[in-house]
Amino acid sequence: MTAPIRPGLRERKKIRTRRAIRRAAYRLFQAQGYDGTTVEQIADAAEVSASTVFRYFPTKEDIVLTDEYDPVMVAALRARPVREPIVTSLRHALLGPLREMLADEAEYEEMRQRLRLVRSVPAVRARMGENIQESSRLLASVTAERLGRPDDDFEIRVVVGALIGAWSEAIFQWLDSDGAEDLSAVLDRSLELLAANLCGQVPSGT
């Protein structure tokens, strides 16, 4: 197995800046509420300019929702065996990186804060829906690439959309339980249920 490719210095600096902004924002959201926190205050707490915040996060909602998960998820999907049922590959690609994130105490607490904001702030919840669509398109494109099918393949988009839908429902189930359940276990259960019904296959186009 090949070792994971480490991001270059420039990309690592970008990741550190994004994290610094995001963590400063979470501290302020916790202290004075989401609506009571301005982008200028976040920039000051992160020791960057407001224009830098907007360069990394187009909206305040994106500060809550944007992370490094999608690139890691795509890399995990590309690393799965080519002959593996695609639903199984997607399940591992979604869950593996998430479990690594949740194993880190700071990352787990950040996830809890994020999802609490999703539940309590309508603008964040609406933006999350847009982000989910973007992630779904990304996964569908990589899946099509793996299977040698067109980038806009309808069957692949349906299957990936179903998995992302199950993923979203699991997150909202966890939110409704106020975090009483184990998040990764709820997500795993939702994807296992869907994989069992899809039989791990993507149908051929007609």
DRENKEVEX-897627 format. One line per 4 residues: number of its first residue (from 1); their letters; for each residue x, y, z of N, C-alpha, C, O. Coordinates in Angstrom, 1 decimal. Example, Ala and Ser with C-alpha at 12.3 -4.5 7.8 and 13.67 -1.06 7.14 Angstrom:
BEGIN
1 = as = 13.2,-5.7,7.8,12.3,-4.5,7.8,13.2,-3.3,7.8,14.2,-3.3,8.5 ~ 12.8,-2.2,7.1,13.7,-1.1,7.1,12.9,0.0,7.9,13.4,1.1,8.0
***
This chain:
BEGIN
1 = mtap = 0.9,-1.2,0.0,0.0,0.0,0.0,0.9,1.2,0.0,1.8,1.3,0.8 ~ 0.6,2.2,-0.9,1.4,3.4,-0.9,1.0,4.3,0.2,-0.1,4.4,0.6 ~ 2.0,5.1,0.6,1.8,6.1,1.7,1.0,7.2,1.2,1.1,7.6,0.0 ~ 0.1,7.8,2.0,-0.7,8.9,1.6,0.2,10.1,1.2,1.3,10.3,1.8
5 = irpg = -0.2,10.9,0.2,0.6,12.0,-0.3,0.4,13.2,0.6,-0.7,13.6,0.9 ~ 1.5,13.7,1.2,1.4,14.8,2.1,1.2,16.1,1.3,1.9,16.3,0.3 ~ 0.3,17.0,1.7,0.2,18.3,1.0,1.5,19.0,1.0,2.3,18.9,1.9 ~ 1.6,19.9,0.0,2.8,20.7,-0.1,2.8,21.8,1.0,1.8,22.0,1.7
9 = lrer = 3.9,22.5,1.1,4.0,23.6,2.1,2.9,24.6,2.0,2.3,25.1,3.0 ~ 2.7,25.1,0.7,1.7,26.1,0.5,0.3,25.6,1.0,-0.4,26.4,1.6 ~ -0.1,24.4,0.6,-1.4,23.9,1.0,-1.5,23.7,2.5,-2.5,23.9,3.1 ~ -0.4,23.3,3.1,-0.4,23.1,4.6,-0.6,24.5,5.3,-1.3,24.6,6.3
13 = kkir = 0.0,25.5,4.7,-0.2,26.9,5.3,-1.7,27.3,5.1,-2.3,27.9,6.1 ~ -2.3,27.0,4.0,-3.7,27.3,3.8,-4.6,26.5,4.8,-5.5,27.1,5.3 ~ -4.3,25.3,5.0,-5.0,24.5,5.9,-4.9,25.1,7.4,-5.9,25.2,8.1 ~ -3.7,25.5,7.7,-3.5,26.0,9.1,-4.3,27.3,9.2,-4.9,27.6,10.3
17 = trra = -4.3,28.2,8.2,-5.0,29.4,8.2,-6.5,29.2,8.3,-7.2,29.8,9.1 ~ -7.0,28.2,7.5,-8.5,27.9,7.6,-8.9,27.4,9.0,-9.9,27.8,9.5 ~ -8.0,26.6,9.5,-8.3,26.0,10.9,-8.3,27.1,11.9,-9.1,27.2,12.8 ~ -7.3,28.0,11.8,-7.2,29.1,12.8,-8.5,30.0,12.8,-9.0,30.4,13.8
21 = irra = -8.9,30.3,11.5,-10.1,31.1,11.4,-11.3,30.4,12.0,-12.1,31.0,12.7 ~ -11.4,29.1,11.6,-12.6,28.4,12.0,-12.7,28.2,13.5,-13.7,28.4,14.1 ~ -11.5,27.9,14.2,-11.5,27.7,15.6,-11.7,29.0,16.4,-12.4,29.1,17.4 ~ -11.2,30.1,15.8,-11.5,31.4,16.4,-13.0,31.7,16.3,-13.6,32.2,17.3
25 = ayrl = -13.6,31.4,15.2,-15.1,31.6,15.0,-15.9,30.8,16.0,-16.8,31.3,16.6 ~ -15.5,29.5,16.2,-16.2,28.7,17.1,-16.1,29.2,18.6,-17.1,29.2,19.3 ~ -15.0,29.7,18.9,-14.8,30.3,20.3,-15.8,31.5,20.5,-16.4,31.6,21.5 ~ -15.8,32.3,19.4,-16.7,33.5,19.5,-18.2,33.1,19.5,-19.0,33.6,20.2
29 = fqaq = -18.5,32.1,18.6,-19.9,31.6,18.6,-20.4,31.1,19.9,-21.5,31.3,20.3 ~ -19.5,30.4,20.6,-19.8,29.8,21.9,-20.0,30.9,22.9,-20.8,30.8,23.8 ~ -19.2,31.9,22.8,-19.2,33.0,23.9,-20.3,34.0,23.7,-20.9,34.4,24.6 ~ -20.6,34.3,22.4,-21.6,35.4,22.2,-22.6,35.1,21.1,-23.4,36.0,20.7
33 = gydg = -22.7,33.8,20.7,-23.8,33.4,19.7,-23.4,33.7,18.3,-22.5,34.5,18.0 ~ -24.0,32.9,17.4,-23.7,33.0,16.0,-24.1,34.4,15.4,-23.2,35.1,14.8 ~ -25.3,34.8,15.7,-25.8,36.1,15.1,-25.1,37.3,15.7,-24.9,38.3,15.1 ~ -24.6,37.1,17.0,-23.9,38.2,17.6,-22.4,38.3,17.3,-21.7,39.2,17.8
37 = ttve = -21.9,37.5,16.4,-20.5,37.5,16.0,-20.4,38.0,14.6,-21.0,37.5,13.7 ~ -19.5,38.9,14.4,-19.2,39.4,13.0,-18.0,38.8,12.4,-17.1,38.3,13.1 ~ -17.9,38.9,11.1,-16.7,38.4,10.4,-15.5,39.2,10.9,-14.4,38.7,11.0 ~ -15.6,40.5,11.1,-14.5,41.4,11.6,-14.0,40.9,12.9,-12.8,40.9,13.2
41 = qiad = -14.9,40.5,13.8,-14.5,40.0,15.1,-13.7,38.6,14.9,-12.7,38.4,15.6 ~ -14.2,37.8,14.0,-13.5,36.5,13.8,-12.1,36.8,13.2,-11.2,36.1,13.7 ~ -12.0,37.7,12.3,-10.7,38.0,11.7,-9.7,38.5,12.8,-8.6,38.1,12.8 ~ -10.2,39.4,13.7,-9.4,39.9,14.7,-8.9,38.8,15.7,-7.8,38.8,16.1
45 = aaev = -9.8,37.9,16.0,-9.5,36.8,16.9,-8.5,35.8,16.3,-7.7,35.2,17.0 ~ -8.6,35.7,15.0,-7.7,34.8,14.2,-6.4,35.5,13.8,-5.5,34.8,13.2 ~ -6.3,36.8,14.1,-5.1,37.6,13.7,-4.9,37.6,12.2,-3.8,37.5,11.7 ~ -6.0,37.8,11.4,-5.9,37.9,10.0,-6.8,39.1,9.6,-7.6,39.6,10.5
49 = sast = -6.8,39.5,8.4,-7.7,40.6,7.9,-9.1,40.0,7.5,-9.2,38.8,7.3 ~ -10.1,40.8,7.5,-11.4,40.4,7.1,-11.4,39.9,5.7,-12.1,38.9,5.3 ~ -10.6,40.5,4.8,-10.5,40.1,3.4,-9.9,38.7,3.3,-10.2,37.9,2.4 ~ -9.0,38.3,4.3,-8.4,37.0,4.3,-9.5,36.0,4.7,-9.6,34.9,4.1
53 = vfry = -10.3,36.3,5.6,-11.4,35.4,6.0,-12.3,35.2,4.8,-12.6,34.0,4.5 ~ -12.7,36.2,4.1,-13.5,36.0,2.9,-12.9,35.3,1.8,-13.5,34.7,0.9 ~ -11.5,35.4,1.7,-10.8,34.6,0.7,-10.9,33.1,0.9,-11.0,32.4,0.0 ~ -10.9,32.7,2.2,-11.0,31.3,2.5,-12.5,30.9,2.7,-12.8,29.7,2.4
57 = fptk = -13.4,31.8,3.1,-14.7,31.4,3.4,-15.6,32.5,2.8,-15.7,33.6,3.4 ~ -16.3,32.2,1.7,-17.1,33.3,1.0,-18.2,33.8,1.9,-18.6,35.0,1.7 ~ -18.8,33.0,2.8,-19.8,33.5,3.7,-19.5,33.1,5.1,-18.7,32.2,5.4 ~ -20.2,33.7,6.1,-20.0,33.3,7.5,-20.4,31.9,7.7,-19.8,31.1,8.5
61 = ediv = -21.5,31.4,7.0,-21.9,30.0,7.1,-20.8,29.1,6.7,-20.7,28.0,7.2 ~ -20.1,29.5,5.7,-19.0,28.6,5.2,-17.9,28.4,6.3,-17.2,27.4,6.3 ~ -17.7,29.3,7.2,-16.7,29.2,8.2,-17.1,28.0,9.1,-16.3,27.2,9.5 ~ -18.4,27.8,9.3,-18.9,26.7,10.1,-18.7,25.4,9.4,-18.4,24.4,10.0
65 = ltde = -19.0,25.4,8.1,-19.2,24.1,7.3,-18.0,23.7,6.6,-17.8,22.5,6.3 ~ -17.1,24.6,6.1,-16.0,24.2,5.3,-14.9,23.5,6.1,-14.5,24.0,7.2 ~ -14.4,22.4,5.6,-13.3,21.7,6.3,-12.5,21.0,5.3,-12.6,21.2,4.1 ~ -11.6,20.1,5.7,-10.7,19.4,4.8,-11.2,18.0,4.5,-10.4,17.1,4.1
69 = ydpv = -12.5,17.8,4.8,-13.0,16.4,4.7,-13.1,15.9,3.2,-12.8,14.8,2.9 ~ -13.7,16.7,2.3,-13.9,16.3,0.9,-12.6,15.8,0.2,-12.7,14.7,-0.3 ~ -11.5,16.5,0.3,-10.3,16.0,-0.4,-9.9,14.6,0.2,-9.4,13.8,-0.6 ~ -10.0,14.5,1.5,-9.5,13.2,2.1,-10.5,12.1,1.7,-10.1,11.0,1.5
73 = mvaa = -11.8,12.4,1.7,-12.8,11.4,1.3,-12.5,11.0,-0.2,-12.6,9.8,-0.5 ~ -12.2,11.9,-1.1,-12.0,11.5,-2.5,-10.7,10.7,-2.5,-10.7,9.7,-3.3 ~ -9.7,11.0,-1.8,-8.4,10.2,-1.8,-8.7,8.8,-1.3,-8.2,7.8,-1.8 ~ -9.6,8.7,-0.3,-9.9,7.4,0.3,-10.7,6.6,-0.7,-10.5,5.4,-0.8
77 = lrar = -11.6,7.2,-1.5,-12.4,6.5,-2.5,-11.4,6.0,-3.6,-11.6,4.9,-4.1 ~ -10.5,6.8,-4.0,-9.6,6.4,-5.1,-8.7,5.3,-4.7,-8.2,4.6,-5.5 ~ -8.4,5.2,-3.4,-7.5,4.2,-2.8,-8.2,2.8,-2.7,-7.5,1.8,-2.4 ~ -9.5,2.7,-2.8,-10.3,1.5,-2.7,-10.0,0.5,-3.8,-9.7,1.0,-4.9
81 = pvre = -10.1,-0.8,-3.6,-9.8,-1.7,-4.8,-10.8,-1.5,-5.9,-12.0,-1.2,-5.7 ~ -10.3,-1.5,-7.1,-11.1,-1.1,-8.3,-12.3,-2.1,-8.5,-13.4,-1.7,-8.9 ~ -12.1,-3.4,-8.1,-13.2,-4.4,-8.3,-14.2,-4.4,-7.2,-15.1,-5.2,-7.2 ~ -13.9,-3.7,-6.2,-14.8,-3.7,-5.0,-16.2,-3.1,-5.4,-16.2,-2.1,-6.2
85 = pivt = -17.3,-3.6,-4.9,-18.6,-3.0,-5.2,-18.6,-1.5,-4.8,-18.1,-1.2,-3.7 ~ -19.1,-0.7,-5.7,-18.9,0.8,-5.5,-19.6,1.3,-4.2,-19.1,2.2,-3.6 ~ -20.7,0.7,-3.9,-21.4,1.1,-2.6,-20.5,0.9,-1.4,-20.4,1.7,-0.5 ~ -19.8,-0.3,-1.4,-18.9,-0.6,-0.4,-17.7,0.4,-0.3,-17.3,0.8,0.7
89 = slrh = -17.2,0.7,-1.5,-16.1,1.7,-1.6,-16.5,3.0,-1.1,-15.8,3.7,-0.3 ~ -17.7,3.5,-1.4,-18.2,4.8,-1.0,-18.4,4.8,0.5,-18.1,5.7,1.2 ~ -18.9,3.6,1.1,-19.1,3.6,2.5,-17.8,3.7,3.3,-17.7,4.4,4.2 ~ -16.8,3.0,2.8,-15.5,3.1,3.4,-14.9,4.5,3.3,-14.3,5.1,4.2
93 = allg = -15.1,5.1,2.1,-14.5,6.4,1.8,-15.2,7.5,2.7,-14.5,8.5,3.1 ~ -16.5,7.3,3.0,-17.2,8.3,3.8,-16.8,8.1,5.3,-16.6,9.1,6.0 ~ -16.8,6.8,5.7,-16.6,6.6,7.2,-15.2,6.6,7.7,-14.9,7.1,8.8 ~ -14.3,6.1,6.8,-12.9,6.0,7.3,-12.3,7.4,7.7,-11.8,7.5,8.9
97 = plre = -12.3,8.4,6.8,-11.7,9.7,7.2,-12.5,10.3,8.4,-11.9,11.0,9.2 ~ -13.8,10.1,8.4,-14.6,10.7,9.5,-14.2,10.1,10.9,-14.0,10.8,11.9 ~ -14.0,8.8,10.9,-13.6,8.2,12.2,-12.2,8.7,12.6,-12.0,8.8,13.8 ~ -11.3,8.9,11.7,-10.0,9.5,12.0,-10.2,10.8,12.6,-9.5,11.2,13.6
101 = mlad = -11.1,11.6,12.0,-11.3,13.0,12.6,-11.9,12.9,14.0,-11.5,13.7,14.9 ~ -12.9,12.0,14.2,-13.6,12.0,15.4,-12.7,11.4,16.5,-13.0,11.6,17.7 ~ -11.6,10.7,16.2,-10.7,10.1,17.2,-9.9,11.2,17.8,-9.4,11.0,18.9 ~ -9.8,12.4,17.2,-9.1,13.5,17.7,-10.1,14.3,18.6,-11.1,14.8,18.1
105 = eaey = -9.8,14.6,19.8,-10.8,15.2,20.8,-11.2,16.6,20.3,-12.3,17.0,20.3 ~ -10.2,17.4,19.8,-10.5,18.7,19.3,-11.4,18.7,18.1,-12.3,19.5,18.0 ~ -11.1,17.8,17.2,-11.9,17.6,15.9,-13.3,17.2,16.3,-14.3,17.6,15.7 ~ -13.4,16.3,17.3,-14.7,15.8,17.7,-15.6,16.9,18.3,-16.8,17.1,17.9
109 = eemr = -15.0,17.7,19.1,-15.7,18.9,19.7,-16.1,19.9,18.7,-17.2,20.5,18.7 ~ -15.2,20.1,17.7,-15.5,21.0,16.6,-16.7,20.5,15.8,-17.6,21.2,15.4 ~ -16.8,19.2,15.6,-17.9,18.6,14.9,-19.2,18.8,15.7,-20.2,19.1,15.1 ~ -19.1,18.6,17.0,-20.3,18.8,17.8,-20.8,20.2,17.7,-22.0,20.5,17.6
113 = qrlr = -19.9,21.2,17.8,-20.3,22.6,17.7,-20.9,22.9,16.3,-21.9,23.6,16.2 ~ -20.3,22.3,15.3,-20.8,22.5,13.9,-22.2,22.1,13.8,-23.1,22.8,13.3 ~ -22.4,20.8,14.3,-23.8,20.3,14.1,-24.8,20.9,15.0,-26.0,21.0,14.6 ~ -24.4,21.4,16.1,-25.3,22.2,17.0,-25.7,23.5,16.2,-26.9,23.9,16.3
117 = lvrs = -24.8,24.1,15.5,-25.1,25.3,14.8,-26.0,25.0,13.6,-26.9,25.8,13.2 ~ -25.8,23.8,13.0,-26.6,23.4,11.9,-28.1,23.3,12.4,-29.0,23.7,11.7 ~ -28.2,22.7,13.5,-29.6,22.5,14.1,-30.2,23.8,14.5,-31.4,24.0,14.3 ~ -29.4,24.8,15.0,-30.0,26.0,15.6,-30.1,27.2,14.7,-30.8,28.2,15.0
121 = vpav = -29.3,27.3,13.6,-29.2,28.5,12.8,-29.7,28.1,11.4,-29.0,27.4,10.7 ~ -30.9,28.6,11.0,-31.4,28.3,9.7,-30.5,28.6,8.5,-30.5,27.8,7.6 ~ -29.7,29.7,8.6,-28.9,30.0,7.4,-27.8,28.9,7.3,-27.4,28.6,6.2 ~ -27.3,28.4,8.4,-26.2,27.4,8.4,-26.8,26.1,7.8,-26.2,25.4,7.0
125 = rarm = -28.0,25.8,8.3,-28.6,24.6,7.8,-28.9,24.6,6.3,-28.7,23.6,5.6 ~ -29.3,25.8,5.8,-29.6,25.9,4.4,-28.3,25.8,3.6,-28.3,25.1,2.5 ~ -27.2,26.4,4.1,-25.9,26.3,3.4,-25.4,24.9,3.4,-24.7,24.5,2.5 ~ -25.7,24.2,4.5,-25.2,22.8,4.6,-25.9,22.0,3.4,-25.2,21.1,2.8
129 = geni = -27.1,22.3,3.1,-27.8,21.6,2.0,-27.1,21.8,0.7,-26.9,20.9,-0.1 ~ -26.6,23.0,0.5,-25.8,23.3,-0.7,-24.5,22.6,-0.7,-24.1,22.0,-1.8 ~ -23.8,22.5,0.4,-22.6,21.8,0.5,-22.7,20.3,0.3,-21.9,19.7,-0.3 ~ -23.8,19.8,0.8,-24.1,18.3,0.6,-24.2,18.0,-0.9,-23.7,17.0,-1.4
133 = qess = -24.9,18.9,-1.6,-25.0,18.7,-3.1,-23.7,18.8,-3.8,-23.4,18.0,-4.7 ~ -22.8,19.7,-3.3,-21.5,19.8,-3.9,-20.7,18.5,-3.7,-20.0,18.0,-4.6 ~ -20.8,18.0,-2.4,-20.1,16.8,-2.1,-20.6,15.6,-2.9,-19.8,14.7,-3.4 ~ -21.9,15.6,-3.1,-22.5,14.5,-3.9,-22.0,14.5,-5.3,-21.7,13.5,-5.9
137 = rlla = -21.9,15.7,-5.9,-21.5,15.8,-7.3,-20.0,15.4,-7.4,-19.6,14.7,-8.4 ~ -19.2,15.8,-6.4,-17.8,15.4,-6.4,-17.6,13.9,-6.3,-16.9,13.3,-7.1 ~ -18.4,13.2,-5.4,-18.3,11.8,-5.3,-18.8,11.1,-6.5,-18.2,10.1,-6.9 ~ -19.8,11.6,-7.1,-20.4,11.0,-8.4,-19.3,11.1,-9.5,-19.2,10.1,-10.3
141 = svta = -18.6,12.2,-9.6,-17.6,12.4,-10.6,-16.5,11.4,-10.4,-16.0,10.8,-11.4 ~ -16.0,11.2,-9.2,-14.9,10.3,-8.9,-15.4,8.8,-9.2,-14.6,8.0,-9.7 ~ -16.6,8.5,-8.8,-17.1,7.2,-9.0,-17.2,6.9,-10.5,-16.9,5.8,-10.9 ~ -17.7,7.8,-11.2,-17.8,7.6,-12.7,-16.4,7.4,-13.3,-16.2,6.6,-14.2
145 = erlg = -15.5,8.2,-12.8,-14.1,8.0,-13.3,-13.6,6.6,-13.0,-12.9,6.0,-13.9 ~ -13.8,6.1,-11.8,-13.4,4.7,-11.4,-14.1,3.6,-12.3,-13.4,2.6,-12.6 ~ -15.3,3.9,-12.7,-16.0,2.9,-13.4,-15.9,3.1,-15.0,-16.5,2.3,-15.7 ~ -15.2,4.1,-15.4,-15.1,4.4,-16.8,-16.4,4.8,-17.4,-16.6,4.5,-18.6
149 = rpdd = -17.2,5.5,-16.7,-18.5,6.0,-17.2,-18.5,7.5,-17.3,-17.7,8.1,-16.7 ~ -19.5,8.0,-18.0,-19.5,9.5,-18.2,-19.6,10.2,-16.9,-20.2,9.7,-15.9 ~ -19.1,11.4,-16.8,-19.1,12.2,-15.6,-20.5,12.5,-15.1,-20.7,12.7,-13.9 ~ -21.5,12.6,-16.0,-22.8,12.9,-15.6,-23.7,11.7,-15.6,-25.0,11.8,-15.7
153 = dfei = -23.2,10.5,-15.5,-23.9,9.3,-15.5,-25.1,9.3,-14.5,-24.9,9.5,-13.3 ~ -26.3,9.1,-15.1,-27.5,9.2,-14.2,-27.6,8.2,-13.1,-27.9,8.5,-12.0 ~ -27.3,6.9,-13.4,-27.4,5.8,-12.4,-26.4,6.1,-11.3,-26.7,5.9,-10.1 ~ -25.2,6.5,-11.6,-24.2,6.8,-10.6,-24.7,8.0,-9.7,-24.6,7.9,-8.5
157 = rvvv = -25.2,9.0,-10.3,-25.7,10.2,-9.5,-26.8,9.7,-8.6,-26.9,10.2,-7.5 ~ -27.7,8.8,-9.1,-28.8,8.4,-8.2,-28.3,7.6,-7.0,-28.7,7.8,-5.9 ~ -27.3,6.7,-7.3,-26.8,5.8,-6.2,-26.0,6.7,-5.2,-26.2,6.6,-4.0 ~ -25.2,7.6,-5.7,-24.4,8.5,-4.8,-25.3,9.4,-4.0,-25.1,9.6,-2.8
161 = gali = -26.4,9.9,-4.7,-27.3,10.7,-4.0,-28.1,10.0,-2.9,-28.3,10.6,-1.8 ~ -28.3,8.7,-3.1,-29.0,7.9,-2.1,-28.1,7.7,-0.9,-28.5,7.8,0.3 ~ -26.8,7.5,-1.1,-25.9,7.4,0.0,-25.7,8.7,0.8,-25.7,8.7,2.0 ~ -25.6,9.8,0.0,-25.5,11.1,0.7,-26.8,11.4,1.5,-26.7,12.0,2.6
165 = gaws = -27.9,11.0,0.9,-29.2,11.2,1.6,-29.2,10.4,2.9,-29.7,10.9,4.0 ~ -28.7,9.1,2.9,-28.7,8.3,4.1,-27.7,8.9,5.1,-28.0,8.9,6.3 ~ -26.6,9.5,4.6,-25.6,10.1,5.5,-26.3,11.3,6.2,-26.1,11.5,7.4 ~ -27.0,12.1,5.4,-27.7,13.3,6.0,-28.7,13.0,7.0,-28.8,13.6,8.1
169 = eaif = -29.5,11.9,6.7,-30.5,11.5,7.7,-29.9,11.0,9.0,-30.4,11.2,10.1 ~ -28.7,10.4,8.9,-28.0,9.9,10.1,-27.6,11.1,10.9,-27.6,11.0,12.1 ~ -27.1,12.1,10.2,-26.6,13.3,11.0,-27.8,13.9,11.7,-27.6,14.3,12.9 ~ -28.9,14.1,11.0,-30.1,14.7,11.7,-30.6,13.8,12.8,-31.1,14.3,13.8
173 = qwld = -30.5,12.5,12.6,-30.9,11.6,13.7,-30.0,11.8,14.9,-30.5,11.9,16.1 ~ -28.7,12.0,14.7,-27.8,12.3,15.8,-28.1,13.6,16.4,-28.0,13.7,17.7 ~ -28.4,14.6,15.6,-28.8,15.9,16.1,-30.0,15.8,17.0,-30.1,16.4,18.1 ~ -31.0,15.1,16.5,-32.3,14.9,17.3,-32.1,14.2,18.6,-32.8,14.5,19.6
177 = sdga = -31.0,13.4,18.7,-30.7,12.7,20.0,-29.9,13.6,20.9,-29.5,13.2,22.0 ~ -29.6,14.8,20.4,-28.7,15.7,21.1,-27.3,15.1,21.4,-26.7,15.4,22.5 ~ -26.9,14.3,20.5,-25.5,13.7,20.6,-25.4,12.6,21.6,-24.3,12.2,21.9 ~ -26.6,12.0,22.0,-26.6,10.9,22.9,-26.0,9.6,22.3,-25.4,8.8,22.9
181 = edls = -26.3,9.5,20.9,-25.8,8.3,20.2,-24.4,8.6,19.7,-24.0,9.7,19.6 ~ -23.7,7.5,19.4,-22.4,7.6,18.8,-22.5,8.0,17.3,-23.1,7.3,16.6 ~ -21.9,9.1,16.9,-22.2,9.6,15.5,-21.7,8.6,14.5,-22.4,8.3,13.5 ~ -20.5,8.1,14.6,-20.0,7.2,13.6,-20.8,5.9,13.5,-21.0,5.4,12.4
185 = avld = -21.3,5.5,14.7,-22.2,4.3,14.7,-23.5,4.5,14.0,-24.0,3.7,13.2 ~ -24.1,5.7,14.2,-25.3,6.1,13.5,-25.1,6.2,12.0,-25.9,5.7,11.2 ~ -24.0,6.8,11.6,-23.7,6.9,10.2,-23.4,5.5,9.5,-23.9,5.2,8.4 ~ -22.7,4.7,10.3,-22.4,3.3,9.8,-23.7,2.5,9.6,-23.8,1.8,8.6
189 = rsle = -24.6,2.7,10.5,-25.9,1.9,10.4,-26.7,2.4,9.2,-27.3,1.6,8.5 ~ -26.7,3.7,9.0,-27.5,4.2,7.8,-26.9,3.7,6.5,-27.6,3.3,5.6 ~ -25.6,3.7,6.4,-24.9,3.3,5.2,-25.0,1.7,5.0,-25.1,1.2,3.9 ~ -24.9,1.0,6.1,-25.1,-0.4,6.0,-26.5,-0.8,5.6,-26.6,-1.7,4.7
193 = llaa = -27.5,-0.1,6.1,-28.8,-0.4,5.7,-29.0,-0.1,4.2,-29.6,-0.9,3.5 ~ -28.5,1.0,3.7,-28.6,1.3,2.3,-27.8,0.3,1.4,-28.3,-0.2,0.4 ~ -26.6,0.0,1.8,-25.8,-1.0,1.1,-26.4,-2.3,0.9,-26.4,-2.9,-0.1 ~ -27.1,-2.8,2.0,-27.8,-4.1,2.0,-28.9,-4.1,0.9,-29.2,-5.1,0.3
197 = nlcg = -29.6,-2.9,0.8,-30.7,-2.8,-0.1,-30.3,-2.6,-1.6,-30.9,-3.0,-2.5 ~ -29.1,-2.0,-1.7,-28.6,-1.7,-3.1,-27.7,-2.9,-3.6,-27.4,-2.9,-4.8 ~ -27.4,-3.8,-2.7,-26.5,-4.9,-3.0,-25.2,-4.5,-3.5,-24.5,-5.3,-4.2 ~ -24.8,-3.3,-3.2,-23.4,-2.9,-3.5,-23.1,-2.6,-4.9,-22.0,-2.4,-5.3
201 = qvps = -24.2,-2.5,-5.8,-23.9,-2.4,-7.2,-24.5,-1.1,-7.8,-25.4,-0.5,-7.2 ~ -24.0,-0.6,-8.9,-24.5,0.5,-9.6,-25.1,-0.1,-10.9,-24.4,-0.8,-11.6 ~ -26.4,0.1,-11.1,-27.1,-0.5,-12.3,-26.5,0.1,-13.6,-26.0,1.2,-13.6 ~ -26.6,-0.7,-14.7,-26.1,-0.3,-16.0,-27.1,0.7,-16.6,-28.3,0.6,-16.3
205 = gt = -26.7,1.7,-17.3,-27.5,2.6,-18.0,-28.3,1.9,-19.1,-27.9,0.9,-19.6 ~ -29.5,2.5,-19.4,-30.3,1.9,-20.4,-30.3,2.7,-21.7,-30.9,2.4,-22.7
***
